[in-house]
Each structure stands twice: as C-alpha cells, then as structure tokens.
C-alpha cells in the first residue's frame, strides 16, 4: 500500500517572515511544503502537526493511503476524524479499509488563549458578504482578514498577487482591520492527489488551525445557500468539525445565495463594487478577465442588482453573446444562473437577459460529442496542467 509521511516539521524565522514547513515523502517523491506569514503574526502560530492532518485528510479519505504524521495533533480534531470521514463516505468517498493515520499523539489547546477573529478573504462575493454582514449584524467584529497566496493565485503570478494584495490593503485600511497575508505551496502538492474542488476545504481549515494561537474564531465564507448545497470541499457539514478547544471554525453565509449576497451587501458597498475579484483563470495577470464563466455570472448578478454600471471591478461590458456560450451543466454553475433568472422573473425586469439565461439552462441539458472532448481536455488542463492551455489560448484571443 502507498503511504505519505509528513516529517521534519519545523518553524523558522528569517527575512521578516516566519514559516511552518515539513518534508513530504510518498509515491516515490520527496517535497518540502511550507506556510509563510509575516513575522508580526508569529504569536498567532500553532506549530503542531494539526495543519497537515486537515490538509491531507480529504486525499486520504478518497485515495486510501497510509498517512504518517511525525508530530502531535489537536485532540478534538483527532476525535472528530470518524465524523469527518462519515461526511465524505456519504458523498461516495471510499478509501482502502486497511489504510490508517499515524501520529505521535494528541493534545488539547489549553495553552492557547486567542483573542482575535479572522475571516478568509479573497475579494470575492462570498468573502465580501461574510465581512460586510458581520460588520453590520455581527456581535464581535472581525479583526483580521486572511488572504492566502497559492490558493487561487499561482505562486508564480507575482503581478496579479501584487495588484490583489494592494487592493486588499486598501479595503482593510478603509474598514479598519488587519490583513494576514500567507504564502504556501500546499495547493501545488494537493493538486497531484485530489481535485482542488475537494482539497480546498481541508487546506482552509488547515490554515485556520495554523493561526489558532491568535484567532478564537475563523469564518470560512460559504459558496452556496442551504437550498443549493451539494458535496464540495468546503461545506457546513465539514468545516466546523475541524474546530478545537480554543478556536471555532465557522462556515458562514449559507442563508443567502450569490444573487442575494450581491443585492443585500455588495451592491451597497463602494469598496466591494470597486475591488470585487472573482476571476479564477488569472488570464494574462488581469484582475478580472470579464470573459470566463465566473466573471460572466458575477456580472449578471451585479446587473440583476442594478449596479453593474457602478462597479469598477470589470473593465469590459457584459457580453450576452458570451453568456450564451456558458456551459451550465455543472451544479456549481447551474444553481447560480437559476437564482439570477428567478430573481429577474420575480422583479419582472430585463427580459432580454431572462431569455438568454433560459436558453443557456435549456441548452445545458444537451451534450454533444465535441463538448465531451472539450470537457476532457478542460479537466486535464485544470487538474494536471495548471490551466496553461487555457491561458495560452485566451492570450491569443482564441477563447
């Protein structure tokens, strides 16, 4: 049976940053994985092995290798592993029954007394909604935004990271909060084991566990509303199970779909309208390409809320011809387009956009031979090629 070993877990401080790193051995390879943060937040770091347990558990639940972690983990996390795996099992994950997790024992968080409140923040609809909702309705204020370089922005894409981080600093300054910028190569490693659709939730919880010496609560913004829920890497049934005695992890925002999030809070925030970032294709370093599926459906949501013309986040107008080409067969795309159509019908407005959305949703039920080929190439490009083919074709104006 294959195995993965996490060993040599150390914390180092150099050149103004503090890093938690480890060696990964497995499948005939040895790699170093790391999480770096400004030394200002060194007191926030819990340098045990819990972060690695959370990060690699989704792959373990799916692949079924022995996971050997040469370090101690949080006791509550370890006790919750059975409950966490039951969620994955209900989604069809089936690991090899002989595979096991080995650690050097567990401990509770009695030594930690965190006082701050964090929220993951990418600049997208979900993270803006969680922050703005907490600001207006919450009890204790979110004190720290957490932005992770290496999750949705490639580590080599320094230009886009610099622009994004500059905008997030402006947001934080305007909102009187701090930003924890964290850099990691965990996605590069996990992408070889499991799709990021499934792996990102464990990675988010892992980062929360890493910062739990300073954060007593960490918000993970939701992707879908309760009525839209489907199996996904970050989920309200999963994320809270990674909480510890000292830190509560909260999956937040399931009471609203994206259209409602935009209408209730994004539409009323100049900060959000100016700095909203939703593009995950990262085409030619653009902040938002305005052409990918996620950009298009976000522009649709802004148009539904009658604020698209007020947003400076997109440099090109909404092209309904491009909307017509959206592939809505994926549940993660379809539910959001359906929500936009439902809201337009409720308001009895924008008949042209309504008809386009109806056509897209109807067309998505028909699968052509060539679309199957395209889907296969798209999956391979994203899962194994870091979307390089998409980037080349988009730069040349082919797609």
Secondary structure, DSSP 8 states (H G I E B T S, - for coil): --EEEEEEEEEEEETTEEEEEEEEEETTEEEEEEEEEEGGGGGG---SSHHHHHHHHHHHHHH--EEEESS-EEHHHHHTHHHHHHHHHHTT----TT--EE-S-EE-STT----EEEEE--SSHHHHHHHHHHHHH-SS---EEEEEETTSS-TT-HHHHHHHHHHHHHHHHHHT-EEEEEEE-HHHHHTTTS-HHHHHHHHHHHHHHHTTTTEEEEEEE-SS-GGG----SS-TTTGGGG--SS-EEEEE-TTS-HHHHHHHTGGG-HHHHHH----SS-GGG-S--S-SHHHHHHHHHHHHTT-GGG-SS-SS---HHHHTT----SHHHHHHHHHHHHHHHHHT--HHHHHHHHHHHHHTT---HHHHHHHHHHHHHHHHSTTHHHHHHHHTT--
